[in-house]
Amino acid sequence: MKICFILGTRPEIIKTSPVMKQFQKEKINFFIIHTGQHYSYFMDKTFFEELKLPNPEYSLNKLNILLLKMQIYN
């Protein structure tokens, strides 16, 4: 089984980081989906680096959302 964390904002990253760190410590398999709500490096990647969290396995940025909408409505 694999656990998924879906994050999009700075407070979500900060609030879930202790849980993810505990998962890492206990070697519990998980991955991260980032919704891409913050578009700047400072608001996004910096928090993952400073909190020593793994990079998101998937990122839903504006382009991905646009492509998804095109697939749904076409």
Short mmCIF file of the C-alpha atoms (twelve columns), coordinates in Angstrom:
data_MODEL
# 
_entry.id   MODEL 
# 
loop_
_atom_site.group_PDB 
_atom_site.id 
_atom_site.type_symbol 
_atom_site.label_atom_id 
_atom_site.label_alt_id 
_atom_site.label_comp_id 
_atom_site.label_asym_id 
_atom_site.label_seq_id 
_atom_site.Cartn_x 
_atom_site.Cartn_y 
_atom_site.Cartn_z 
_atom_site.pdbx_PDB_model_num 
ATOM 1  C CA . MET A 1  0.000   0.000  0.000   1 
ATOM 2  C CA . LYS A 2  1.174   3.524  -0.784  1 
ATOM 3  C CA . ILE A 3  -0.065  6.674  0.970   1 
ATOM 4  C CA . CYS A 4  -0.649  9.857  -1.014  1 
ATOM 5  C CA . PHE A 5  -0.346  13.393 0.330   1 
ATOM 6  C CA . ILE A 6  -2.037  16.048 -1.815  1 
ATOM 7  C CA . LEU A 7  -0.627  19.492 -1.046  1 
ATOM 8  C CA . GLY A 8  -0.988  22.898 -2.594  1 
ATOM 9  C CA . THR A 9  -0.293  25.630 -0.083  1 
ATOM 10 C CA . ARG A 10 2.544   26.580 2.215   1 
ATOM 11 C CA . PRO A 11 0.491   25.860 5.386   1 
ATOM 12 C CA . GLU A 12 -0.389  22.394 4.066   1 
ATOM 13 C CA . ILE A 13 3.277   21.615 3.410   1 
ATOM 14 C CA . ILE A 14 4.273   22.829 6.876   1 
ATOM 15 C CA . LYS A 15 1.407   21.051 8.689   1 
ATOM 16 C CA . THR A 16 1.929   17.690 6.997   1 
ATOM 17 C CA . SER A 17 5.745   17.706 7.164   1 
ATOM 18 C CA . PRO A 18 5.933   16.047 10.635  1 
ATOM 19 C CA . VAL A 19 3.716   13.209 9.408   1 
ATOM 20 C CA . MET A 20 5.795   12.733 6.263   1 
ATOM 21 C CA . LYS A 21 9.017   12.794 8.302   1 
ATOM 22 C CA . GLN A 22 7.599   10.127 10.604  1 
ATOM 23 C CA . PHE A 23 6.628   8.064  7.560   1 
ATOM 24 C CA . GLN A 24 10.199  8.377  6.278   1 
ATOM 25 C CA . LYS A 25 11.573  7.337  9.666   1 
ATOM 26 C CA . GLU A 26 9.302   4.287  9.803   1 
ATOM 27 C CA . LYS A 27 9.899   3.537  6.100   1 
ATOM 28 C CA . ILE A 28 6.205   3.840  5.241   1 
ATOM 29 C CA . ASN A 29 5.733   4.112  1.492   1 
ATOM 30 C CA . PHE A 30 4.208   7.434  0.398   1 
ATOM 31 C CA . PHE A 31 4.265   9.979  -2.386  1 
ATOM 32 C CA . ILE A 32 3.275   13.609 -2.845  1 
ATOM 33 C CA . ILE A 33 1.027   15.279 -5.372  1 
ATOM 34 C CA . HIS A 34 1.519   19.044 -5.483  1 
ATOM 35 C CA . THR A 35 -1.385  21.052 -6.879  1 
ATOM 36 C CA . GLY A 36 0.892   23.858 -8.061  1 
ATOM 37 C CA . GLN A 37 -1.081  26.567 -6.307  1 
ATOM 38 C CA . HIS A 38 2.081   28.636 -5.739  1 
ATOM 39 C CA . TYR A 39 3.959   29.265 -8.954  1 
ATOM 40 C CA . SER A 40 7.167   30.824 -7.665  1 
ATOM 41 C CA . TYR A 41 10.240  28.907 -6.566  1 
ATOM 42 C CA . PHE A 42 10.220  30.663 -3.208  1 
ATOM 43 C CA . MET A 43 6.635   29.693 -2.428  1 
ATOM 44 C CA . ASP A 44 7.006   26.085 -3.522  1 
ATOM 45 C CA . LYS A 45 10.295  24.249 -3.832  1 
ATOM 46 C CA . THR A 46 11.946  26.145 -0.994  1 
ATOM 47 C CA . PHE A 47 9.637   24.610 1.602   1 
ATOM 48 C CA . PHE A 48 10.273  21.065 0.400   1 
ATOM 49 C CA . GLU A 49 14.021  21.700 0.576   1 
ATOM 50 C CA . GLU A 50 14.030  23.453 3.961   1 
ATOM 51 C CA . LEU A 51 11.788  20.812 5.541   1 
ATOM 52 C CA . LYS A 52 13.874  18.032 3.914   1 
ATOM 53 C CA . LEU A 53 10.857  16.475 2.245   1 
ATOM 54 C CA . PRO A 54 10.946  14.436 -0.935  1 
ATOM 55 C CA . ASN A 55 10.036  16.226 -4.136  1 
ATOM 56 C CA . PRO A 56 6.448   15.751 -5.282  1 
ATOM 57 C CA . GLU A 57 6.033   12.740 -7.522  1 
ATOM 58 C CA . TYR A 58 3.336   14.579 -9.456  1 
ATOM 59 C CA . SER A 59 2.668   18.275 -9.945  1 
ATOM 60 C CA . LEU A 60 -0.600  19.721 -11.196 1 
ATOM 61 C CA . ASN A 61 0.465   23.032 -12.655 1 
ATOM 62 C CA . LYS A 62 -1.618  25.320 -14.874 1 
ATOM 63 C CA . LEU A 63 -0.635  23.492 -18.046 1 
ATOM 64 C CA . ASN A 64 -1.621  20.088 -16.675 1 
ATOM 65 C CA . ILE A 65 -4.974  21.441 -15.533 1 
ATOM 66 C CA . LEU A 66 -5.574  23.032 -18.939 1 
ATOM 67 C CA . LEU A 67 -4.749  19.761 -20.717 1 
ATOM 68 C CA . LEU A 68 -7.017  17.838 -18.361 1 
ATOM 69 C CA . LYS A 69 -9.900  20.235 -19.030 1 
ATOM 70 C CA . MET A 70 -9.333  19.905 -22.786 1 
ATOM 71 C CA . GLN A 71 -9.558  16.106 -22.511 1 
ATOM 72 C CA . ILE A 72 -12.729 16.263 -20.431 1 
ATOM 73 C CA . TYR A 73 -14.608 18.765 -22.565 1 
ATOM 74 C CA . ASN A 74 -13.515 17.564 -26.036 1 
# 
